[in-house]
Amino acid sequence: MSRFAAAIRARISGPGGYYNLGNALGLAMGVAMQLATGPEWGAGTLFDYFAGSGSAVALTLATSIFFCSGEVYHRAWAGRDVPDPALNRRADLLSGLGAIGLGVALFLLGQPVLAATAGLLHALGKFGSAVSGMIVPGWPARWPDPFRSAVLASRLPAALAAALSAGSAVPEVWSGASPALVTAPLTLLACYALWARADLLLFADAGESPPTRSAAAGQGD
């Protein structure tokens, strides 16, 4: 049992573990909500969730890519204090592609602001991080990495929206509405906390948090 627990701890440690823990929690919440609110339980309801519309297909593709990215992050960091640079950049690239898919899904769902932040800004940050040694002209060396910072900042609008949604739903739930009105956004907030934790760990590719630009350039984050 102790070996199993140690294996689980090792699996969910590091950026990849936190990313995929958040991904799994978000996916489980989405499927549960679809089954709870759908007209009937069954394959048709699940098909609608994963591929029933253009936005659903885009979100499914994005989620799949994010899971792959999390796995590559895990391999880049497994058993190391300093990640494998090539694997880390590959994970950044995959995450950027996933963010594009997420942006498309949000845009099709009528959420252009979240598409621009959680999608486009996230993608730009990840693609920038994937370019080895890329330095922004004029960026102060002591400031945190701008691309890692962009990814972290991209989560704030959606997290704020989830918090406001949960807060505004409390009176409705108190009056007898479905508890899912609160539990769904709270679960999403938990996902964002896990993803943000992973984002912060990625600042420390050389044992520093956050790294300076000179350190980041030297490590090829």
C-alpha positions as CSV (number, residue, x, y, z in Angstrom):
1,M,0.0,0.0,0.0
2,S,2.9,2.4,0.8
3,R,4.4,1.7,-2.6
4,F,1.1,2.4,-4.3
5,A,0.7,5.7,-2.3
6,A,4.3,6.7,-3.2
7,A,3.6,5.9,-6.9
8,I,0.5,8.1,-6.8
9,R,2.3,10.9,-5.1
10,A,5.1,10.7,-7.6
11,R,2.6,10.7,-10.5
12,I,0.7,13.8,-9.4
13,S,3.8,15.8,-8.3
14,G,5.3,18.5,-10.5
15,P,3.6,20.6,-13.1
16,G,2.4,17.7,-15.2
17,G,0.7,16.1,-12.2
18,Y,-1.1,19.3,-11.2
19,Y,-2.1,20.1,-14.7
20,N,-3.6,16.6,-15.3
21,L,-5.2,16.5,-11.9
22,G,-7.0,19.7,-12.8
23,N,-7.8,18.4,-16.3
24,A,-9.3,15.2,-14.8
25,L,-11.4,17.1,-12.2
26,G,-12.7,19.4,-14.9
27,L,-13.6,16.6,-17.2
28,A,-15.3,14.6,-14.5
29,M,-17.3,17.7,-13.4
30,G,-18.3,18.4,-17.0
31,V,-19.5,14.8,-17.7
32,A,-21.3,14.6,-14.4
33,M,-23.2,17.9,-15.1
34,Q,-24.1,16.7,-18.6
35,L,-25.5,13.4,-17.3
36,A,-27.3,15.2,-14.5
37,T,-29.0,17.8,-16.7
38,G,-29.4,15.8,-19.9
39,P,-32.7,14.4,-21.0
40,E,-31.6,10.8,-20.3
41,W,-28.6,8.8,-19.2
42,G,-26.7,7.0,-22.0
43,A,-24.4,7.1,-24.9
44,G,-26.4,9.8,-26.7
45,T,-25.9,12.2,-23.8
46,L,-22.2,11.6,-23.7
47,F,-21.9,12.0,-27.4
48,D,-23.6,15.4,-27.1
49,Y,-21.0,16.4,-24.5
50,F,-17.9,15.3,-26.5
51,A,-19.0,15.8,-30.1
52,G,-22.5,17.2,-30.3
53,S,-21.5,20.6,-31.6
54,G,-18.6,22.4,-33.0
55,S,-17.7,23.9,-29.6
56,A,-18.0,20.4,-28.1
57,V,-15.6,19.0,-30.6
58,A,-13.1,21.9,-30.1
59,L,-13.3,21.4,-26.3
60,T,-12.8,17.7,-26.6
61,L,-9.7,18.1,-28.8
62,A,-8.3,20.8,-26.5
63,T,-8.8,18.6,-23.4
64,S,-7.1,15.7,-25.1
65,I,-4.1,17.8,-26.1
66,F,-3.9,19.3,-22.6
67,F,-3.8,15.7,-21.1
68,C,-1.0,14.9,-23.5
69,S,0.8,18.1,-22.6
70,G,0.5,17.3,-18.9
71,E,2.0,13.8,-19.5
72,V,5.0,15.4,-21.3
73,Y,5.5,17.9,-18.5
74,H,5.4,14.9,-16.1
75,R,8.2,13.1,-18.1
76,A,10.2,16.3,-18.3
77,W,10.2,16.8,-14.5
78,A,10.0,13.2,-13.2
79,G,12.9,12.6,-10.8
80,R,14.6,15.9,-11.7
81,D,15.1,19.3,-10.0
82,V,15.8,20.8,-13.4
83,P,13.4,19.6,-16.2
84,D,14.5,18.1,-19.5
85,P,14.6,21.3,-21.7
86,A,13.5,19.5,-24.9
87,L,10.5,17.8,-23.2
88,N,9.5,20.9,-21.3
89,R,9.4,22.9,-24.6
90,R,7.5,20.1,-26.3
91,A,4.9,20.2,-23.5
92,D,4.7,24.0,-23.8
93,L,4.0,23.7,-27.6
94,L,1.3,21.1,-27.0
95,S,-0.3,23.2,-24.3
96,G,-0.3,26.2,-26.7
97,L,-2.1,24.1,-29.3
98,G,-4.6,23.0,-26.6
99,A,-5.2,26.6,-25.7
100,I,-6.0,27.4,-29.3
101,G,-8.7,24.7,-29.3
102,L,-10.0,26.0,-26.0
103,G,-10.2,29.5,-27.5
104,V,-12.2,28.3,-30.5
105,A,-14.6,26.4,-28.2
106,L,-15.1,29.5,-26.0
107,F,-15.6,31.7,-29.1
108,L,-18.2,29.3,-30.5
109,L,-20.0,29.4,-27.1
110,G,-20.3,33.2,-27.3
111,Q,-17.5,34.0,-24.8
112,P,-15.1,36.2,-26.9
113,V,-13.4,37.7,-23.8
114,L,-12.6,34.3,-22.3
115,A,-11.6,33.1,-25.8
116,A,-9.0,36.0,-26.0
117,T,-7.7,35.4,-22.5
118,A,-8.0,31.7,-21.6
119,G,-7.4,30.9,-25.3
120,L,-5.2,33.4,-27.2
121,L,-3.2,34.8,-24.3
122,H,-2.6,31.3,-22.9
123,A,-1.4,30.1,-26.3
124,L,0.9,33.1,-26.8
125,G,2.5,32.5,-23.4
126,K,3.0,28.8,-24.0
127,F,4.4,29.3,-27.5
128,G,6.7,32.0,-26.2
129,S,8.0,29.6,-23.5
130,A,8.5,26.9,-26.2
131,V,11.0,29.1,-28.0
132,S,14.3,28.3,-26.4
133,G,16.2,31.3,-25.1
134,M,13.7,33.8,-26.4
135,I,14.1,37.2,-24.6
136,V,11.8,40.1,-25.0
137,P,13.7,43.3,-25.8
138,G,13.5,45.8,-23.0
139,W,12.1,43.3,-20.5
140,P,13.8,43.9,-17.1
141,A,16.1,41.0,-16.2
142,R,14.8,40.8,-12.6
143,W,11.1,40.6,-13.6
144,P,9.4,37.2,-13.9
145,D,9.4,35.5,-17.2
146,P,6.8,37.3,-19.4
147,F,5.6,34.2,-21.1
148,R,5.0,32.2,-17.9
149,S,3.4,35.3,-16.5
150,A,1.1,35.6,-19.5
151,V,-0.1,32.0,-18.9
152,L,-0.8,32.6,-15.3
153,A,-2.6,35.9,-16.0
154,S,-4.7,34.2,-18.7
155,R,-6.5,32.2,-16.0
156,L,-7.6,35.2,-13.9
157,P,-10.7,36.3,-16.0
158,A,-12.2,32.8,-16.1
159,A,-11.4,32.2,-12.4
160,L,-13.1,35.5,-11.5
161,A,-16.1,34.6,-13.6
162,A,-16.4,31.3,-11.8
163,A,-16.2,32.9,-8.4
164,L,-18.8,35.5,-9.3
165,S,-21.1,32.7,-10.7
166,A,-20.7,30.7,-7.5
167,G,-21.4,33.8,-5.3
168,S,-24.5,34.9,-7.3
169,A,-25.9,31.4,-7.2
170,V,-25.8,31.0,-3.4
171,P,-29.2,32.8,-2.9
172,E,-30.8,30.7,-5.6
173,V,-29.6,27.4,-4.0
174,W,-30.7,28.7,-0.6
175,S,-34.1,29.1,-2.1
176,G,-34.2,25.6,-3.4
177,A,-32.4,25.6,-6.7
178,S,-30.0,22.9,-7.7
179,P,-26.8,22.8,-5.7
180,A,-25.0,22.3,-9.0
181,L,-25.3,26.0,-9.6
182,V,-22.7,26.5,-6.9
183,T,-20.8,23.2,-7.0
184,A,-20.0,23.5,-10.7
185,P,-18.2,26.9,-10.5
186,L,-16.5,25.9,-7.2
187,T,-15.2,22.8,-8.9
188,L,-13.9,25.0,-11.8
189,L,-12.2,27.2,-9.2
190,A,-10.5,24.2,-7.8
191,C,-9.3,23.3,-11.3
192,Y,-7.9,26.8,-11.8
193,A,-6.1,26.6,-8.4
194,L,-4.4,23.3,-9.6
195,W,-3.5,24.8,-13.0
196,A,-2.1,27.9,-11.4
197,R,0.0,25.8,-9.0
198,A,1.5,24.1,-12.1
199,D,2.0,27.5,-13.8
200,L,4.0,28.7,-10.7
201,L,6.1,25.5,-10.6
202,L,7.1,26.1,-14.2
203,F,8.7,29.4,-13.2
204,A,11.2,27.4,-11.2
205,D,13.0,25.4,-13.8
206,A,16.4,26.1,-12.1
207,G,15.2,25.9,-8.5
208,E,14.2,29.6,-8.4
209,S,10.7,31.0,-8.0
210,P,10.2,33.0,-10.0
211,P,13.4,32.9,-12.2
212,T,15.1,36.0,-13.6
213,R,15.1,36.5,-17.4
214,S,18.8,35.7,-17.5
215,A,18.3,32.5,-15.7
216,A,15.3,31.6,-17.8
217,A,17.3,32.2,-21.0
218,G,20.1,30.1,-19.8
219,Q,17.9,27.1,-19.0
220,G,15.9,27.3,-22.2
221,D,12.5,27.1,-20.4
